[in-house]
């Protein structure tokens, strides 16, 4: 009887080892898509005329939407922003797809990679839809205005990637990126605060008129984008280190 119990325990332990190895193989390539998606907003810093200055410092005034650079700040050129998002984003999504295909063929690992790629294609359609969106200058907070940024496409693909890879951390990172991008664009200011947020930060006194967060330079495009992508980049580096150790 004890022998049978020992054999059963050994089989269960072996099955646990095999399941753990299967999970490592299935999700061991997660680091590259994660870092690629994190790189897009970081590289977009180059699209801004003064990425380390705020509108208040440069005297640019209100920025016209849609925000093709990504955030409501003066861009270098409209053409440069168009080309970046309409060329770099498709290349990034194609790289992710090729990476998953390579892993599938080399290691026999099957991950539904077509789902995030399909989400990327949908994101590109959303980018193209920005051309049809009305233009204007923001006056106050507008939820519709917050949708007029290509950063939401990157965030949406990140959320889908997290769901497919069963990674809560990556899903939350995508949601974090989407929330900040929407809020800053909805308020029309990098680092913009919603009314209830400024009211809460003010100790619950005074009118909820909104405001701007200047801590750590978050009223400037470069620090804001770095904060937006920091969780995703750290997760990518973490998974890369794990993949290297497992290999």
C-alpha positions in Angstrom: 0.0 0.0 0.0 2.8 2.4 0.9 4.6 1.5 -2.3 1.5 2.5 -4.4 1.2 5.7 -2.4 4.9 6.5 -3.0 4.5 5.8 -6.8 1.4 8.0 -7.0 3.2 10.8 -5.2 6.2 10.5 -7.5 3.9 10.6 -10.6 2.1 13.7 -9.3 5.5 15.4 -8.6 6.6 14.5 -12.1 3.4 15.9 -13.6 3.9 19.1 -11.7 7.4 19.4 -13.1 6.1 18.8 -16.6 3.3 21.3 -16.2 5.8 23.9 -14.9 8.1 23.2 -17.9 5.2 23.5 -20.3 4.3 26.9 -18.8 7.8 28.1 -19.1 8.0 27.1 -22.7 4.6 28.5 -23.5 5.2 31.9 -21.9 9.0 32.1 -22.1 9.0 34.3 -25.1 6.8 36.9 -23.5 9.7 39.3 -22.9 10.2 40.4 -26.5 6.5 41.4 -27.3 6.4 43.2 -23.9 9.6 45.2 -24.6 8.5 46.0 -28.2 5.2 47.5 -27.0 7.0 49.4 -24.3 9.4 50.8 -26.8 6.8 52.5 -29.0 5.7 55.2 -26.5 9.3 55.7 -25.4 10.5 56.2 -28.9 7.6 58.6 -29.5 9.4 61.1 -27.2 11.4 62.2 -30.3 8.1 63.4 -31.9 7.8 66.4 -29.5 9.4 69.8 -30.1 10.3 70.2 -26.4 9.9 66.8 -24.7 11.3 68.0 -21.4 9.3 71.3 -21.3 5.6 71.9 -20.6 3.1 74.0 -22.5 3.3 76.6 -19.7 7.0 77.0 -20.1 7.1 77.1 -23.9 4.0 79.3 -24.3 2.5 77.0 -26.9 -1.1 77.4 -25.8 -3.8 74.9 -26.4 -2.8 72.0 -28.6 -5.0 70.9 -31.5 -6.5 67.4 -31.4 -6.3 64.6 -32.5 -3.0 64.3 -30.6 -0.9 62.5 -33.2 2.3 62.7 -31.3 0.4 60.9 -28.5 0.0 63.6 -25.8 -1.3 67.2 -25.9 2.1 68.9 -26.4 3.7 70.7 -29.4 4.9 68.1 -32.0 7.9 68.6 -34.3 6.0 68.0 -37.5 2.6 66.5 -38.2 4.1 64.4 -41.0 6.7 62.9 -38.7 4.0 61.9 -36.2 1.9 60.3 -38.9 4.8 58.3 -40.3 5.9 57.1 -36.9 2.6 55.7 -35.8 1.6 54.4 -39.2 5.0 52.8 -39.9 6.5 51.9 -36.6 3.3 50.4 -35.1 2.7 48.0 -37.9 6.4 47.0 -37.9 6.2 46.3 -34.2 3.0 44.2 -34.5 4.6 42.3 -37.4 7.7 41.6 -35.3 5.6 40.2 -32.5 3.7 38.0 -34.9 7.0 36.7 -36.5 8.4 36.1 -33.0 5.5 33.9 -32.0 5.6 32.0 -35.3 9.3 31.4 -34.8 8.8 30.0 -31.3 5.9 27.8 -32.6 8.1 26.3 -35.3 11.2 25.9 -33.3 9.9 24.7 -29.9 6.4 23.5 -30.9 4.9 26.0 -28.5 1.3 27.0 -29.3 0.1 30.4 -28.1 -2.9 32.2 -29.7 -0.6 34.9 -31.0 -3.0 35.8 -33.7 -5.3 37.4 -31.1 -2.9 40.2 -30.1 -1.9 40.6 -33.8 -5.6 40.9 -34.7 -5.9 43.5 -31.9 -3.0 45.3 -33.4 -4.7 45.4 -36.8 -7.8 46.8 -35.1 -5.6 49.4 -33.4 -4.2 50.4 -36.8 -7.7 50.9 -38.0 -8.3 53.1 -35.0 -5.2 55.1 -36.0 -6.6 55.6 -39.5 -9.9 56.6 -38.0 -8.1 59.5 -36.3 -7.8 61.1 -39.8 -11.6 61.3 -39.9 -11.9 62.7 -36.3 -12.9 66.3 -36.0 -10.1 68.7 -35.1 -10.1 71.5 -32.6 -8.6 72.9 -29.4 -9.6 71.5 -26.1 -11.4 73.8 -23.7 -11.9 71.9 -20.4 -12.2 68.1 -19.9 -13.8 66.0 -22.6 -14.0 62.2 -22.6 -14.2 62.1 -26.4 -11.1 64.2 -26.6 -9.3 61.6 -24.5 -9.8 58.9 -27.2 -8.0 60.9 -29.9 -4.5 59.5 -29.3 -2.5 56.6 -30.9 -1.3 55.6 -27.4 -4.6 53.9 -26.8 -3.9 51.5 -29.6 -0.7 50.4 -28.0 -2.4 50.1 -24.6 -5.2 48.0 -26.1 -2.8 45.6 -27.7 -0.9 45.3 -24.4 -4.1 44.4 -22.5 -4.9 41.7 -25.1 -1.4 40.4 -24.9 -1.7 40.1 -21.1 -5.0 38.2 -21.5 -3.6 35.8 -24.1 -0.5 35.2 -22.0 -2.5 34.9 -18.8 -0.4 37.6 -17.3 -2.4 39.8 -14.9 0.6 42.1 -14.5 0.8 42.9 -18.2 -2.9 43.4 -18.5 -2.8 45.9 -15.6 0.2 47.6 -17.2 -1.8 48.1 -20.4 -4.7 49.4 -18.4 -2.3 51.8 -16.6 -1.0 53.1 -19.9 -4.6 53.6 -21.3 -5.8 55.4 -18.2 -2.9 57.9 -18.2 -3.1 58.5 -21.9 -6.8 59.0 -21.8 -6.7 61.3 -18.8 -3.9 63.6 -20.1 -5.6 63.9 -23.5 -9.1 64.3 -22.0 -7.9 67.2 -19.9 -5.8 68.7 -22.8 -2.7 68.9 -20.6 0.2 66.6 -20.0 -0.1 65.7 -16.3 -3.7 67.0 -16.3 -5.8 66.1 -13.3 -9.5 65.4 -13.3 -11.7 67.5 -11.0 -12.2 64.9 -8.4 -8.5 64.2 -8.3 -7.5 67.8 -7.7 -10.3 68.0 -5.1 -8.9 64.9 -3.3 -5.3 66.1 -3.4 -6.5 69.4 -2.0 -7.8 67.7 1.1 -11.4 67.6 0.0 -11.8 71.4 0.1 -12.5 73.9 -2.6 -14.1 73.5 -6.1 -13.2 70.4 -8.2 -11.9 72.4 -11.2 -9.0 70.1 -12.2 -5.4 70.9 -12.3 -2.0 69.7 -13.4 0.5 67.4 -11.7 4.0 68.8 -11.8 5.7 66.3 -9.5 8.7 64.6 -11.1 8.2 66.7 -14.2 5.0 64.8 -15.1 3.6 67.9 -16.9 6.2 67.2 -19.6 5.9 64.6 -22.4 9.2 62.7 -21.7 8.7 62.0 -18.0 5.0 61.3 -18.5 5.6 58.7 -21.2 8.4 57.1 -19.2 6.0 56.8 -16.2 3.3 55.4 -18.5 5.5 52.6 -19.9 7.7 51.9 -16.8 5.6 49.0 -15.4 5.5 47.3 -18.9 9.2 47.8 -19.4 10.1 46.4 -16.0 7.9 43.4 -16.7 9.7 42.8 -20.0 13.1 43.0 -18.4 11.9 40.6 -15.7 10.7 38.0 -18.2 13.9 38.4 -20.3 16.0 37.6 -17.2 13.8 34.6 -16.3 14.0 33.3 -19.9 17.8 33.7 -19.9 18.1 31.9 -16.5 15.7 29.1 -17.7 17.7 28.7 -20.9 
